[in-house]
Amino acid sequence: MRRRCIVHIDIDAFFAAVEVLLNPSFKGKPLIVGGLPHERGVASTASYEARKYGVHAGIPLRKAYQLCPHGIFVRGNFQIYRAFSKKFFRLLSQYTPDVEEASLDEAYLDLTRCRPLYSSFSRTTREIKQKVEKELGITVSAGMGPNKILAKLATSQAKPGGLVEIGPGGEEEFLKNLGIESLPGIGPKAQVILRMLNIHKIGDLWGLSRPTLRSLFGLNGEELYLQSRGVDTRPLVTSSVPKSISRETTFLEDIWDRRLLLAHLAYLCDRLTLPLREQRLFAHIIEVKARYSDFKTEARRCLLLSPLQEMGKIYKVAQELFLQLFSSSRLSLRLVGVKASDLVSARPLSLFEPYSERPEKLGRAVDQVREKYGFGSLLTVRERMLDSLYSFERKRGFVLKTASLTK
């Protein structure tokens, strides 16, 4: 069988790298993106300078400040990050049609079908890396291997800014000395079990049989057996309907006022329906999440017979779900979120509802106005109730605390 060539490429400290590009004075300094140090929530990204102090993505902002009090904290701007991401994937698609978007800043490329075009995959990968860095102005790390897991592990060894290639026959030598935590199937609990068995490196795992791993970890043991040997037959997912789209935000202070909570929910629904329209998707399930002041989190969901895309209808469903949560608690809220899932790329016709193109045309018209004048140029009266809480920009709308909501 012809050996595949899979390239994994990842932008280093993406959000932080973009912020440094926009503000060169941040260069070489510990930078934390995701919020200000006195705010609640977690860091989205930390620069490598900040990581030296133990700061990483997902760490609470106040903890990040304790570890790195001299760090620079910024809220971030998802609109700008998304623009960089789109350019990133446009550049990659120039080299192969087989590109999988793993995240905003991470991709897999399968160069195998393009073998007649490239005399050397190694040289082509270096060229891709150099072109992306030149066009975007930020560094990337890359890994090459015969499958997705080896390519991704190679990238992790290349960080920051390097390129690691696993050549034919080099799989075992590459894997044996990597820590077991490198494998995606080994979480903290599995690490504890394996370390108790004196297994610290991937090479140590080879001494455990498939039945033993299965007895320890169930079906995950089967995957660990294969992953530890660098076996991965997964194809690239080059185009697919996303499983879900969600928007949520943590409040600057706990909120009890029902009107303000519903204003947040309306704004989140507005943000949620934008990517639905962009990707022409409709949701069969709407879910609302609430986190109370005691950190307890609850959610309610509704299965829809006819999938929805329109902001007004989605908000109506979300409002009913939210009020169920809100009426059952006497506590104020610290977070609210809305999610659309079970997505389909076409709305099935209903025998019981007359079909009308009017809502979709209206949505497209709204998007055209916002594309020209900014997201904040068209908002409902309920959404404008947030004026008292957040700064407002016509281009971006309300600048909520969560960076991913500024698109």
Secondary structure as UniProt FT lines:
FT   STRAND          6..11
FT   TURN            12..13
FT   HELIX           14..22
FT   HELIX           24..26
FT   TURN            27..28
FT   STRAND          31..33
FT   TURN            37..38
FT   STRAND          45..46
FT   HELIX           48..51
FT   TURN            52..54
FT   TURN            57..58
FT   HELIX           61..67
FT   TURN            69..70
FT   STRAND          72..74
FT   HELIX           78..92
FT   TURN            93..95
FT   STRAND          99..103
FT   TURN            104..105
FT   STRAND          106..110
FT   HELIX           112..117
FT   HELIX           121..136
FT   STRAND          140..145
FT   HELIX           148..158
FT   TURN            159..161
FT   STRAND          163..165
FT   TURN            168..169
FT   HELIX           171..175
FT   TURN            176..177
FT   HELIX           180..182
FT   TURN            184..185
FT   HELIX           188..196
FT   TURN            197..198
FT   HELIX           202..205
FT   TURN            206..207
FT   HELIX           210..217
FT   HELIX           219..227
FT   TURN            228..230
FT   STRAND          244..255
FT   HELIX           258..278
FT   TURN            279..280
FT   STRAND          282..292
FT   TURN            293..294
FT   STRAND          297..308
FT   HELIX           311..327
FT   STRAND          333..344
FT   HELIX           358..373
FT   HELIX           375..377
FT   TURN            381..382
FT   HELIX           383..388
FT   STRAND          392..393
FT   TURN            394..396
FT   STRAND          397..398
FT   HELIX           403..405
//
